[in-house]
Amino acid sequence: MKKNIIYLAGALLSSAILTFGCSEDIPSYNELTIDKTEVFIQADGENPFAEINITSGNGNYKLTIADENIASATLDGNRIIINGLKDGTTTATITDWSKHSAAFTIKVKEDFELKLDKEELVMFLDENKTALVNIISGNGGYQVESSNNEVATAEINEDGKILVTALSSDFCNIIVTDADGNKTTLKVRVCVEHLVTEDITKKVCEIGKELIINITSGNGEYSVVSENPEIATAEMIEGAIKVTGVSKGEVNITVTDRMKLTNSMKVRVTGGLVIEMTQVDNLWIGKELRIPIIDGSGDYTIKCGPSMTCILSEDKQELIVTGIEKKMALNEDITITDNILETPIVITVKCIDYPFEENVARWFVQGSFGIPGGCSINEADGITTIKTGDKNIRNGFVISFKGDRTEGNKTDATLYTLNSSGQNGSEIKISNVVMEKVQYDEGREPNGFFWIKFREDGKDYDSYIIAHT
């Protein structure tokens, strides 16, 4: 027993010596503490930062953030500086070298502007009575309210969109509110029908005259404005638009109804149908003649004599007139009618012929044209005789004169008709006979073309025979 007591006393003494002998080598650690366990940051505010101070710790700190998309942080001595990045909540942990740690919560809030994909909504009772409006941005928890539930109602559907239902024709506002109390307004117009006017594509207005434009559908209480009253004025008369032409030009006319729907149309004001010329002295076959149309509606009907064609240019600003081959004529008319203005103008073409110098055998005698089928020339006793008529040289004319077929003035000239037997018929008194031109066929001389011009008694213009042998 005594021996056991001695052993126990020895053990206690050894333990005491160990405990007190090593006390200076045992380190002392501090708990890691911070002055906040939660911070709130307004990410889109003027200062999107927060600060936490380390009030106790053992140094050599390390910081980790659970979601670095929401916030970031830096260490500055004993300060933790936190930057809010995105709407949300995350946690952060700071640890010292002794493995002591402290955690805190970071709450980041972004205050989104409340926006819709449209500021105004126009609806029609004669079409789909519902419409969807998207919320582009906001802070959730949306509520909608109509300023007049008898005109249109609104609700948030299961897709988070605003469903508007039209009930009657009038104006109202849909007020949208988010969780942060932000508000925005959707203006709603519920119309009975679209504002439509009649098609005036083929209509024009004359200076000093009226053009009536009918409204085919709309919402009543119409008003109308001319953008340039110096060209045309506009007013509402018994539910229709009355436009009065003032001066030549184009003007926009805009009509507005009770629901603020608008319809604009371009009206052309003209001075009436105006053609540059109403008489053409000569239309040369083979040469196109263009006659400018100074003014008109552009919608025309054209009729002309059998010896010519007349068409409208692509821009509708010219008449293109052409004589028909071998259809010489005098005093044929072109009639152009403005179908909208109901105005006709007659253009007289005095003569449709080939240019005198052109190599086409023909005659113009006694005020009419002819094309010979045959011709003969005889020179005897100092007299030249030229016969021209059908292929048998009948039913035509015979002219003779003193001298040969050279160019120049001719004397002792006579002109007779050729009857159906090829004999001289009645005499036609002529004077001032001239061989204007001679052109022999290459390799066939003395055959060729001979241009003979003369004046018939009692006529104030020249006649001619162009013979070809």
C-alpha positions as a Markdown table, in Angstrom:
| # | Residue | x | y | z |
|---|---|---|---|---|
| 1 | Met | 0.0 | 0.0 | 0.0 |
| 2 | Lys | 2.7 | 2.4 | 0.9 |
| 3 | Lys | 4.5 | 1.4 | -2.3 |
| 4 | Asn | 1.4 | 2.3 | -4.4 |
| 5 | Ile | 1.1 | 5.7 | -2.7 |
| 6 | Ile | 4.7 | 6.4 | -3.6 |
| 7 | Tyr | 4.1 | 5.6 | -7.3 |
| 8 | Leu | 1.0 | 7.8 | -7.4 |
| 9 | Ala | 2.8 | 10.7 | -5.8 |
| 10 | Gly | 5.6 | 10.3 | -8.3 |
| 11 | Ala | 3.2 | 10.4 | -11.3 |
| 12 | Leu | 1.4 | 13.5 | -10.0 |
| 13 | Leu | 4.7 | 15.3 | -9.5 |
| 14 | Ser | 5.9 | 14.3 | -13.0 |
| 15 | Ser | 2.6 | 15.7 | -14.5 |
| 16 | Ala | 2.9 | 18.9 | -12.6 |
| 17 | Ile | 6.4 | 19.4 | -13.8 |
| 18 | Leu | 5.4 | 18.8 | -17.4 |
| 19 | Thr | 2.5 | 21.1 | -17.2 |
| 20 | Phe | 4.2 | 24.1 | -15.6 |
| 21 | Gly | 7.5 | 23.5 | -17.3 |
| 22 | Cys | 6.1 | 23.9 | -20.9 |
| 23 | Ser | 3.5 | 26.7 | -20.4 |
| 24 | Glu | 5.5 | 29.3 | -22.3 |
| 25 | Asp | 5.4 | 27.2 | -25.5 |
| 26 | Ile | 1.6 | 26.8 | -25.8 |
| 27 | Pro | 0.2 | 29.5 | -28.4 |
| 28 | Ser | -3.0 | 31.5 | -27.7 |
| 29 | Tyr | -5.6 | 32.0 | -30.6 |
| 30 | Asn | -8.4 | 34.6 | -31.0 |
| 31 | Glu | -11.8 | 33.9 | -32.3 |
| 32 | Leu | -12.4 | 35.5 | -35.8 |
| 33 | Thr | -15.2 | 38.0 | -35.5 |
| 34 | Ile | -16.7 | 40.7 | -37.9 |
| 35 | Asp | -18.9 | 43.7 | -37.2 |
| 36 | Lys | -21.8 | 42.6 | -39.5 |
| 37 | Thr | -23.3 | 39.3 | -40.5 |
| 38 | Glu | -25.4 | 40.7 | -43.3 |
| 39 | Val | -25.1 | 43.5 | -45.8 |
| 40 | Phe | -27.5 | 45.0 | -48.3 |
| 41 | Ile | -26.3 | 46.6 | -51.6 |
| 42 | Gln | -28.3 | 48.6 | -54.1 |
| 43 | Ala | -26.5 | 47.4 | -57.2 |
| 44 | Asp | -27.8 | 50.1 | -59.6 |
| 45 | Gly | -27.6 | 52.8 | -57.0 |
| 46 | Glu | -25.0 | 55.6 | -56.7 |
| 47 | Asn | -22.7 | 53.6 | -54.5 |
| 48 | Pro | -23.1 | 49.8 | -55.1 |
| 49 | Phe | -20.6 | 48.9 | -52.3 |
| 50 | Ala | -20.7 | 47.7 | -48.7 |
| 51 | Glu | -18.0 | 47.3 | -46.0 |
| 52 | Ile | -17.4 | 44.8 | -43.2 |
| 53 | Asn | -14.7 | 45.2 | -40.6 |
| 54 | Ile | -12.8 | 42.3 | -39.0 |
| 55 | Thr | -12.9 | 43.1 | -35.3 |
| 56 | Ser | -10.9 | 40.1 | -34.1 |
| 57 | Gly | -8.8 | 37.4 | -35.9 |
| 58 | Asn | -5.4 | 35.9 | -36.4 |
| 59 | Gly | -4.3 | 37.4 | -39.7 |
| 60 | Asn | -3.5 | 36.1 | -43.1 |
| 61 | Tyr | -7.1 | 36.2 | -44.1 |
| 62 | Lys | -8.7 | 34.4 | -47.1 |
| 63 | Leu | -12.2 | 35.3 | -48.5 |
| 64 | Thr | -14.5 | 33.1 | -50.5 |
| 65 | Ile | -17.9 | 34.0 | -52.1 |
| 66 | Ala | -20.5 | 31.3 | -52.9 |
| 67 | Asp | -21.8 | 33.0 | -56.1 |
| 68 | Glu | -19.4 | 35.5 | -57.7 |
| 69 | Asn | -22.0 | 36.5 | -60.2 |
| 70 | Ile | -24.0 | 38.2 | -57.5 |
| 71 | Ala | -21.1 | 40.0 | -55.7 |
| 72 | Ser | -17.3 | 40.4 | -55.6 |
| 73 | Ala | -15.1 | 41.4 | -52.6 |
| 74 | Thr | -11.6 | 42.5 | -51.8 |
| 75 | Leu | -9.5 | 42.7 | -48.6 |
| 76 | Asp | -7.9 | 45.8 | -47.4 |
| 77 | Gly | -6.2 | 45.1 | -44.1 |
| 78 | Asn | -9.0 | 44.4 | -41.7 |
| 79 | Arg | -11.6 | 45.7 | -44.1 |
| 80 | Ile | -13.8 | 43.6 | -46.5 |
| 81 | Ile | -15.1 | 45.8 | -49.4 |
| 82 | Ile | -18.0 | 44.2 | -51.2 |
| 83 | Asn | -19.3 | 45.2 | -54.7 |
| 84 | Gly | -22.9 | 44.2 | -55.7 |
| 85 | Leu | -23.1 | 42.9 | -59.2 |
| 86 | Lys | -26.5 | 41.3 | -59.8 |
| 87 | Asp | -29.9 | 41.0 | -58.2 |
| 88 | Gly | -29.8 | 38.0 | -55.7 |
| 89 | Thr | -28.5 | 36.7 | -52.4 |
| 90 | Thr | -25.3 | 34.8 | -51.6 |
| 91 | Thr | -23.0 | 34.0 | -48.7 |
| 92 | Ala | -19.3 | 34.7 | -48.1 |
| 93 | Thr | -16.8 | 33.2 | -45.6 |
| 94 | Ile | -13.6 | 34.8 | -44.3 |
| 95 | Thr | -10.9 | 32.4 | -42.8 |
| 96 | Asp | -7.6 | 33.2 | -41.0 |
| 97 | Trp | -4.4 | 31.2 | -40.8 |
| 98 | Ser | -5.5 | 29.4 | -37.7 |
| 99 | Lys | -8.6 | 28.1 | -39.5 |
| 100 | His | -10.9 | 30.2 | -37.5 |
| 101 | Ser | -13.7 | 31.6 | -39.8 |
| 102 | Ala | -16.8 | 33.8 | -39.9 |
| 103 | Ala | -19.6 | 33.9 | -42.4 |
| 104 | Phe | -21.9 | 36.7 | -43.6 |
| 105 | Thr | -24.8 | 37.1 | -46.0 |
| 106 | Ile | -24.8 | 39.5 | -49.0 |
| 107 | Lys | -28.1 | 40.7 | -50.5 |
| 108 | Val | -28.0 | 42.5 | -53.8 |
| 109 | Lys | -30.9 | 44.4 | -55.2 |
| 110 | Glu | -31.3 | 45.8 | -58.7 |
| 111 | Asp | -34.1 | 48.3 | -59.1 |
| 112 | Phe | -35.3 | 47.6 | -62.7 |
| 113 | Glu | -37.2 | 50.2 | -64.7 |
| 114 | Leu | -40.8 | 49.1 | -65.4 |
| 115 | Lys | -41.1 | 49.0 | -69.2 |
| 116 | Leu | -43.7 | 47.5 | -71.6 |
| 117 | Asp | -43.1 | 46.6 | -75.2 |
| 118 | Lys | -45.6 | 49.3 | -76.3 |
| 119 | Glu | -46.9 | 52.5 | -74.9 |
| 120 | Glu | -50.1 | 52.6 | -76.8 |
| 121 | Leu | -52.6 | 49.9 | -77.9 |
| 122 | Val | -55.2 | 50.3 | -80.6 |
| 123 | Met | -57.9 | 47.6 | -80.7 |
| 124 | Phe | -60.9 | 47.0 | -83.0 |
| 125 | Leu | -64.2 | 45.6 | -82.0 |
| 126 | Asp | -64.7 | 44.2 | -85.5 |
| 127 | Glu | -61.5 | 42.1 | -85.2 |
| 128 | Asn | -59.8 | 40.2 | -82.3 |
| 129 | Lys | -61.0 | 41.7 | -79.1 |
| 130 | Thr | -58.0 | 40.6 | -77.1 |
| 131 | Ala | -54.3 | 41.6 | -77.2 |
| 132 | Leu | -51.2 | 40.7 | -75.3 |
| 133 | Val | -48.6 | 43.2 | -74.1 |
| 134 | Asn | -45.1 | 42.1 | -72.9 |
| 135 | Ile | -43.4 | 43.4 | -69.8 |
| 136 | Ile | -39.9 | 44.0 | -70.9 |
| 137 | Ser | -38.4 | 44.9 | -67.5 |
| 138 | Gly | -39.6 | 45.4 | -63.9 |
| 139 | Asn | -39.3 | 44.1 | -60.4 |
| 140 | Gly | -41.9 | 41.4 | -60.4 |
| 141 | Gly | -45.1 | 41.2 | -58.4 |
| 142 | Tyr | -47.0 | 42.9 | -61.2 |
| 143 | Gln | -50.5 | 44.2 | -60.8 |
| 144 | Val | -52.7 | 45.8 | -63.5 |
| 145 | Glu | -55.8 | 48.0 | -63.3 |
| 146 | Ser | -58.0 | 49.6 | -66.0 |
| 147 | Ser | -59.2 | 53.1 | -65.7 |
| 148 | Asn | -62.5 | 52.1 | -67.3 |
| 149 | Asn | -63.5 | 48.4 | -67.1 |
| 150 | Glu | -66.4 | 49.1 | -69.4 |
| 151 | Val | -64.0 | 50.0 | -72.2 |
| 152 | Ala | -61.3 | 47.3 | -71.6 |
| 153 | Thr | -60.1 | 45.0 | -68.8 |
| 154 | Ala | -56.6 | 43.8 | -68.1 |
| 155 | Glu | -55.0 | 40.9 | -66.2 |
| 156 | Ile | -51.6 | 39.2 | -65.9 |
| 157 | Asn | -51.9 | 35.8 | -67.6 |
| 158 | Glu | -50.0 | 32.6 | -66.7 |
| 159 | Asp | -47.1 | 33.6 | -69.0 |
| 160 | Gly | -46.6 | 36.9 | -67.2 |
| 161 | Lys | -48.0 | 39.0 | -70.0 |
| 162 | Ile | -50.7 | 41.6 | -69.8 |
| 163 | Leu | -54.0 | 40.4 | -71.4 |
| 164 | Val | -56.2 | 43.2 | -72.5 |
| 165 | Thr | -59.8 | 42.6 | -73.5 |
| 166 | Ala | -61.8 | 45.2 | -75.4 |
| 167 | Leu | -65.4 | 45.7 | -74.5 |
| 168 | Ser | -66.7 | 49.0 | -76.0 |
| 169 | Ser | -65.4 | 51.9 | -78.1 |
| 170 | Asp | -63.6 | 54.6 | -76.2 |
| 171 | Phe | -60.3 | 55.5 | -74.5 |
| 172 | Cys | -58.9 | 54.1 | -71.3 |
| 173 | Asn | -55.6 | 53.5 | -69.5 |
| 174 | Ile | -54.1 | 50.3 | -68.1 |
| 175 | Ile | -51.9 | 51.1 | -65.1 |
| 176 | Val | -49.2 | 48.5 | -64.4 |
| 177 | Thr | -47.5 | 48.4 | -60.9 |
| 178 | Asp | -44.5 | 46.2 | -59.9 |
| 179 | Ala | -43.3 | 45.0 | -56.5 |
| 180 | Asp | -41.2 | 48.1 | -55.9 |
| 181 | Gly | -44.2 | 50.4 | -56.5 |
| 182 | Asn | -43.0 | 51.5 | -59.9 |
| 183 | Lys | -45.9 | 52.4 | -62.3 |
| 184 | Thr | -46.3 | 52.7 | -66.0 |
| 185 | Thr | -49.4 | 53.4 | -68.2 |
| 186 | Leu | -50.6 | 51.7 | -71.3 |
| 187 | Lys | -52.9 | 53.9 | -73.3 |
| 188 | Val | -55.7 | 51.9 | -74.9 |
| 189 | Arg | -58.0 | 53.0 | -77.8 |
| 190 | Val | -60.8 | 50.7 | -78.6 |
| 191 | Cys | -62.2 | 51.5 | -82.1 |
| 192 | Val | -65.3 | 50.2 | -83.8 |
| 193 | Glu | -63.5 | 49.9 | -87.2 |
| 194 | His | -60.6 | 51.1 | -89.2 |
| 195 | Leu | -60.6 | 54.5 | -90.9 |
| 196 | Val | -60.7 | 53.9 | -94.6 |
| 197 | Thr | -61.4 | 56.3 | -97.5 |
| 198 | Glu | -62.3 | 55.5 | -101.1 |
| 199 | Asp | -59.4 | 54.8 | -103.6 |
| 200 | Ile | -58.5 | 58.0 | -105.4 |
| 201 | Thr | -55.7 | 56.6 | -107.4 |
| 202 | Lys | -57.4 | 57.5 | -110.6 |
| 203 | Lys | -58.9 | 60.8 | -109.4 |
| 204 | Val | -57.6 | 64.3 | -109.8 |
| 205 | Cys | -58.9 | 67.7 | -108.8 |
| 206 | Glu | -59.1 | 70.6 | -111.2 |
| 207 | Ile | -58.2 | 74.1 | -110.3 |
| 208 | Gly | -61.4 | 75.9 | -109.2 |
| 209 | Lys | -63.4 | 72.7 | -109.0 |
| 210 | Glu | -64.3 | 70.3 | -106.2 |
| 211 | Leu | -63.3 | 66.6 | -105.6 |
| 212 | Ile | -65.5 | 64.6 | -103.2 |
| 213 | Ile | -63.7 | 61.8 | -101.4 |
| 214 | Asn | -66.0 | 59.4 | -99.5 |
| 215 | Ile | -65.2 | 57.8 | -96.1 |
| 216 | Thr | -66.0 | 54.1 | -96.4 |
| 217 | Ser | -65.5 | 53.2 | -92.7 |
| 218 | Gly | -64.4 | 54.9 | -89.5 |
| 219 | Asn | -65.5 | 56.0 | -86.0 |
| 220 | Gly | -67.3 | 59.3 | -86.7 |
| 221 | Glu | -66.6 | 62.9 | -85.7 |
| 222 | Tyr | -64.2 | 63.5 | -88.6 |
| 223 | Ser | -61.9 | 66.4 | -89.2 |
| 224 | Val | -59.7 | 67.0 | -92.2 |
| 225 | Val | -56.5 | 69.0 | -92.9 |
| 226 | Ser | -54.7 | 70.0 | -96.1 |
| 227 | Glu | -51.0 | 70.3 | -95.6 |
| 228 | Asn | -50.8 | 73.0 | -98.3 |
| 229 | Pro | -54.0 | 75.1 | -98.7 |
| 230 | Glu | -52.3 | 77.0 | -101.5 |
| 231 | Ile | -52.6 | 74.0 | -103.7 |
| 232 | Ala | -55.9 | 72.6 | -102.4 |
| 233 | Thr | -58.3 | 73.2 | -99.4 |
| 234 | Ala | -60.2 | 70.5 | -97.6 |
| 235 | Glu | -63.3 | 70.4 | -95.4 |
| 236 | Met | -65.9 | 67.9 | -94.2 |
| 237 | Ile | -69.2 | 68.2 | -95.9 |
| 238 | Glu | -72.0 | 65.8 | -94.9 |
| 239 | Gly | -69.6 | 63.0 | -93.8 |
| 240 | Ala | -67.4 | 63.3 | -96.9 |
| 241 | Ile | -64.2 | 65.1 | -97.7 |
| 242 | Lys | -64.5 | 68.1 | -100.1 |
| 243 | Val | -61.3 | 69.1 | -101.8 |
| 244 | Thr | -61.1 | 72.3 | -103.8 |
| 245 | Gly | -58.3 | 72.9 | -106.2 |
| 246 | Val | -56.4 | 76.1 | -105.9 |
| 247 | Ser | -53.2 | 75.7 | -107.9 |
| 248 | Lys | -51.4 | 73.0 | -109.9 |
| 249 | Gly | -49.4 | 70.5 | -107.8 |
| 250 | Glu | -49.8 | 67.7 | -105.3 |
| 251 | Val | -50.9 | 67.9 | -101.7 |
| 252 | Asn | -51.5 | 65.5 | -98.7 |
| 253 | Ile | -54.9 | 65.5 | -97.2 |
| 254 | Thr | -55.3 | 63.9 | -93.8 |
| 255 | Val | -58.6 | 62.9 | -92.2 |
| 256 | Thr | -58.9 | 62.1 | -88.4 |
| 257 | Asp | -61.8 | 60.4 | -86.6 |
| 258 | Arg | -63.1 | 60.4 | -83.0 |
| 259 | Met | -60.6 | 57.7 | -82.0 |
| 260 | Lys | -57.6 | 59.7 | -83.4 |
| 261 | Leu | -57.2 | 57.2 | -86.3 |
| 262 | Thr | -55.8 | 59.0 | -89.4 |
| 263 | Asn | -55.8 | 58.4 | -93.1 |
| 264 | Ser | -53.6 | 60.4 | -95.4 |
| 265 | Met | -54.0 | 60.6 | -99.2 |
| 266 | Lys | -52.2 | 62.4 | -101.9 |
| 267 | Val | -54.4 | 64.6 | -104.2 |
| 268 | Arg | -53.1 | 65.9 | -107.5 |
| 269 | Val | -54.4 | 69.2 | -108.7 |
| 270 | Thr | -54.4 | 69.9 | -112.4 |
| 271 | Gly | -55.3 | 72.8 | -114.6 |
| 272 | Gly | -57.2 | 70.5 | -117.0 |
| 273 | Leu | -56.2 | 68.7 | -120.2 |
| 274 | Val | -53.7 | 70.8 | -122.0 |
| 275 | Ile | -51.8 | 69.7 | -125.2 |
| 276 | Glu | -48.9 | 71.5 | -126.6 |
| 277 | Met | -50.4 | 71.7 | -130.2 |
| 278 | Thr | -53.8 | 71.2 | -131.7 |
| 279 | Gln | -52.6 | 71.3 | -135.4 |
| 280 | Val | -49.8 | 69.4 | -137.1 |
| 281 | Asp | -48.9 | 70.7 | -140.6 |
| 282 | Asn | -46.9 | 67.7 | -141.7 |
| 283 | Leu | -46.6 | 64.2 | -140.3 |
| 284 | Trp | -43.8 | 62.5 | -142.1 |
| 285 | Ile | -44.2 | 58.7 | -142.6 |
| 286 | Gly | -41.2 | 56.9 | -141.1 |
| 287 | Lys | -40.5 | 59.8 | -138.6 |
| 288 | Glu | -42.0 | 59.6 | -135.2 |
| 289 | Leu | -43.8 | 62.8 | -133.9 |
| 290 | Arg | -44.0 | 63.4 | -130.2 |
| 291 | Ile | -46.6 | 65.8 | -128.9 |
| 292 | Pro | -46.2 | 66.9 | -125.2 |
| 293 | Ile | -49.2 | 66.7 | -122.9 |
| 294 | Ile | -48.8 | 69.7 | -120.7 |
| 295 | Asp | -51.4 | 68.8 | -118.1 |
| 296 | Gly | -54.1 | 66.2 | -117.5 |
| 297 | Ser | -55.1 | 63.3 | -115.3 |
| 298 | Gly | -52.9 | 60.7 | -117.0 |
| 299 | Asp | -55.9 | 58.5 | -117.8 |
| 300 | Tyr | -56.6 | 59.0 | -121.5 |
| 301 | Thr | -58.4 | 57.5 | -124.5 |
| 302 | Ile | -56.9 | 58.1 | -127.9 |
| 303 | Lys | -58.5 | 57.8 | -131.3 |
| 304 | Cys | -57.0 | 58.7 | -134.7 |
| 305 | Gly | -57.5 | 58.6 | -138.4 |
| 306 | Pro | -56.7 | 55.5 | -140.5 |
| 307 | Ser | -53.4 | 56.8 | -141.9 |
| 308 | Met | -51.6 | 57.1 | -138.6 |
| 309 | Thr | -51.2 | 55.5 | -135.2 |
| 310 | Cys | -51.1 | 57.4 | -131.9 |
| 311 | Ile | -50.0 | 55.9 | -128.6 |
| 312 | Leu | -49.3 | 57.3 | -125.1 |
| 313 | Ser | -45.7 | 57.3 | -123.8 |
| 314 | Glu | -44.9 | 55.2 | -120.8 |
| 315 | Asp | -44.8 | 58.3 | -118.5 |
| 316 | Lys | -48.1 | 59.5 | -120.0 |
| 317 | Gln | -46.6 | 62.8 | -120.8 |
| 318 | Glu | -46.4 | 62.5 | -124.6 |
| 319 | Leu | -48.5 | 61.4 | -127.6 |
| 320 | Ile | -46.4 | 59.4 | -130.0 |
| 321 | Val | -47.8 | 59.7 | -133.6 |
| 322 | Thr | -46.6 | 57.7 | -136.6 |
| 323 | Gly | -47.8 | 57.8 | -140.2 |
| 324 | Ile | -48.6 | 54.4 | -141.8 |
| 325 | Glu | -46.6 | 53.2 | -144.8 |
| 326 | Lys | -48.3 | 54.0 | -148.1 |
| 327 | Lys | -51.3 | 55.7 | -146.5 |
| 328 | Met | -50.7 | 59.3 | -147.3 |
| 329 | Ala | -53.7 | 61.5 | -146.4 |
| 330 | Leu | -54.9 | 65.0 | -145.7 |
| 331 | Asn | -56.7 | 66.5 | -142.7 |
| 332 | Glu | -57.0 | 63.5 | -140.3 |
| 333 | Asp | -57.8 | 64.0 | -136.6 |
| 334 | Ile | -56.4 | 62.7 | -133.4 |
| 335 | Thr | -58.9 | 62.9 | -130.5 |
| 336 | Ile | -57.5 | 62.5 | -126.9 |
| 337 | Thr | -60.0 | 62.3 | -124.1 |
| 338 | Asp | -59.2 | 62.8 | -120.4 |
| 339 | Asn | -61.3 | 60.0 | -118.9 |
| 340 | Ile | -61.3 | 61.5 | -115.5 |
| 341 | Leu | -61.8 | 65.1 | -116.4 |
| 342 | Glu | -64.1 | 64.1 | -119.2 |
| 343 | Thr | -62.3 | 66.6 | -121.5 |
| 344 | Pro | -61.6 | 65.8 | -125.2 |
| 345 | Ile | -59.1 | 67.7 | -127.4 |
| 346 | Val | -58.9 | 67.3 | -131.2 |
| 347 | Ile | -55.5 | 67.6 | -133.0 |
| 348 | Thr | -55.7 | 68.1 | -136.7 |
| 349 | Val | -53.0 | 66.6 | -138.9 |
| 350 | Lys | -53.0 | 68.6 | -142.1 |
| 351 | Cys | -50.8 | 66.2 | -144.2 |
| 352 | Ile | -49.6 | 62.7 | -143.7 |
| 353 | Asp | -46.9 | 62.0 | -146.3 |
| 354 | Tyr | -43.3 | 60.9 | -146.9 |
| 355 | Pro | -40.7 | 63.7 | -146.9 |
| 356 | Phe | -40.7 | 65.0 | -150.5 |
| 357 | Glu | -37.1 | 64.0 | -151.1 |
| 358 | Glu | -37.6 | 60.3 | -150.0 |
| 359 | Asn | -37.4 | 57.6 | -152.6 |
| 360 | Val | -41.0 | 56.5 | -152.7 |
| 361 | Ala | -42.9 | 56.7 | -156.0 |
| 362 | Arg | -46.2 | 58.5 | -155.6 |
| 363 | Trp | -48.3 | 61.5 | -156.6 |
| 364 | Phe | -50.2 | 64.3 | -155.0 |
| 365 | Val | -52.6 | 65.8 | -157.6 |
| 366 | Gln | -56.0 | 67.4 | -157.3 |
| 367 | Gly | -55.7 | 67.2 | -153.5 |
| 368 | Ser | -55.4 | 63.4 | -153.2 |
| 369 | Phe | -52.5 | 60.9 | -153.0 |
| 370 | Gly | -51.8 | 57.9 | -155.1 |
| 371 | Ile | -49.2 | 55.2 | -155.4 |
| 372 | Pro | -48.4 | 54.2 | -159.0 |
| 373 | Gly | -48.0 | 50.6 | -160.0 |
| 374 | Gly | -46.2 | 51.4 | -163.2 |
| 375 | Cys | -44.4 | 54.3 | -164.9 |
| 376 | Ser | -43.0 | 55.2 | -168.4 |
| 377 | Ile | -40.8 | 58.0 | -169.6 |
| 378 | Asn | -40.4 | 59.0 | -173.3 |
| 379 | Glu | -38.1 | 61.7 | -174.8 |
| 380 | Ala | -38.9 | 62.7 | -178.4 |
| 381 | Asp | -38.6 | 65.8 | -180.4 |
| 382 | Gly | -37.2 | 67.7 | -177.4 |
| 383 | Ile | -40.2 | 66.8 | -175.3 |
| 384 | Thr | -40.2 | 64.6 | -172.2 |
| 385 | Thr | -43.4 | 62.7 | -171.3 |
| 386 | Ile | -43.8 | 60.9 | -168.1 |
| 387 | Lys | -46.8 | 58.6 | -167.5 |
| 388 | Thr | -47.7 | 57.1 | -164.1 |
| 389 | Gly | -50.6 | 55.0 | -163.1 |
| 390 | Asp | -51.5 | 51.4 | -162.3 |
| 391 | Lys | -49.3 | 48.5 | -163.4 |
| 392 | Asn | -50.8 | 48.9 | -166.9 |
| 393 | Ile | -50.1 | 52.7 | -166.7 |
| 394 | Arg | -53.8 | 53.6 | -166.6 |
| 395 | Asn | -56.0 | 55.5 | -164.2 |
| 396 | Gly | -53.2 | 58.0 | -163.4 |
| 397 | Phe | -51.6 | 61.1 | -164.9 |
| 398 | Val | -49.3 | 62.1 | -167.8 |
| 399 | Ile | -47.1 | 65.1 | -167.6 |
| 400 | Ser | -45.0 | 66.5 | -170.4 |
| 401 | Phe | -42.6 | 69.5 | -170.7 |
| 402 | Lys | -40.0 | 70.9 | -173.0 |
| 403 | Gly | -36.5 | 69.6 | -172.5 |
| 404 | Asp | -34.9 | 66.5 | -171.0 |
| 405 | Arg | -35.0 | 64.9 | -167.5 |
| 406 | Thr | -32.4 | 67.2 | -166.0 |
| 407 | Glu | -33.0 | 69.2 | -162.8 |
| 408 | Gly | -34.4 | 72.7 | -163.2 |
| 409 | Asn | -37.4 | 74.7 | -164.3 |
| 410 | Lys | -39.5 | 73.3 | -167.2 |
| 411 | Thr | -41.5 | 75.2 | -169.8 |
| 412 | Asp | -44.5 | 74.3 | -172.0 |
| 413 | Ala | -45.7 | 71.9 | -169.5 |
| 414 | Thr | -49.0 | 70.1 | -169.6 |
| 415 | Leu | -50.8 | 67.7 | -167.2 |
| 416 | Tyr | -53.6 | 65.3 | -168.2 |
| 417 | Thr | -55.4 | 62.5 | -166.4 |
| 418 | Leu | -55.0 | 59.0 | -167.8 |
| 419 | Asn | -58.3 | 57.2 | -168.2 |
| 420 | Ser | -58.9 | 53.4 | -167.8 |
| 421 | Ser | -57.8 | 53.0 | -171.4 |
| 422 | Gly | -54.5 | 54.6 | -170.8 |
| 423 | Gln | -55.5 | 57.6 | -173.0 |
| 424 | Asn | -55.3 | 61.3 | -172.0 |
| 425 | Gly | -58.4 | 62.4 | -170.2 |
| 426 | Ser | -59.1 | 65.9 | -168.8 |
| 427 | Glu | -56.4 | 68.5 | -168.7 |
| 428 | Ile | -55.2 | 70.0 | -165.4 |
| 429 | Lys | -53.9 | 73.5 | -165.7 |
| 430 | Ile | -50.4 | 73.8 | -164.0 |
| 431 | Ser | -47.6 | 76.3 | -163.7 |
| 432 | Asn | -44.2 | 76.6 | -162.1 |
| 433 | Val | -43.1 | 73.1 | -163.1 |
| 434 | Val | -39.7 | 72.2 | -161.7 |
| 435 | Met | -37.7 | 68.9 | -161.9 |
| 436 | Glu | -36.6 | 69.2 | -158.3 |
| 437 | Lys | -34.4 | 66.1 | -158.2 |
| 438 | Val | -33.1 | 63.3 | -160.3 |
| 439 | Gln | -31.6 | 60.1 | -158.9 |
| 440 | Tyr | -30.7 | 57.3 | -161.2 |
| 441 | Asp | -30.7 | 53.7 | -160.1 |
| 442 | Glu | -27.2 | 52.4 | -159.9 |
| 443 | Gly | -26.4 | 50.4 | -163.0 |
| 444 | Arg | -29.8 | 51.1 | -164.6 |
| 445 | Glu | -29.5 | 54.6 | -166.0 |
| 446 | Pro | -31.5 | 56.3 | -167.5 |
| 447 | Asn | -34.0 | 54.6 | -165.1 |
| 448 | Gly | -34.4 | 56.0 | -161.6 |
| 449 | Phe | -36.5 | 58.5 | -159.5 |
| 450 | Phe | -37.7 | 61.8 | -160.8 |
| 451 | Trp | -39.2 | 64.5 | -158.5 |
| 452 | Ile | -41.5 | 66.9 | -160.4 |
| 453 | Lys | -43.2 | 69.7 | -158.5 |
| 454 | Phe | -45.8 | 72.1 | -159.9 |
| 455 | Arg | -48.7 | 74.4 | -158.9 |
| 456 | Glu | -52.2 | 73.6 | -160.0 |
| 457 | Asp | -54.4 | 76.5 | -161.0 |
| 458 | Gly | -56.5 | 77.8 | -158.0 |
| 459 | Lys | -54.4 | 76.0 | -155.4 |
| 460 | Asp | -52.2 | 77.7 | -152.8 |
| 461 | Tyr | -49.9 | 74.7 | -152.3 |
| 462 | Asp | -47.7 | 72.7 | -154.6 |
| 463 | Ser | -48.6 | 69.3 | -156.1 |
| 464 | Tyr | -46.1 | 66.7 | -157.2 |
| 465 | Ile | -45.4 | 63.5 | -159.2 |
| 466 | Ile | -42.5 | 61.3 | -158.1 |
| 467 | Ala | -42.0 | 58.8 | -160.8 |
| 468 | His | -39.8 | 55.7 | -160.7 |
| 469 | Thr | -39.0 | 53.9 | -163.9 |
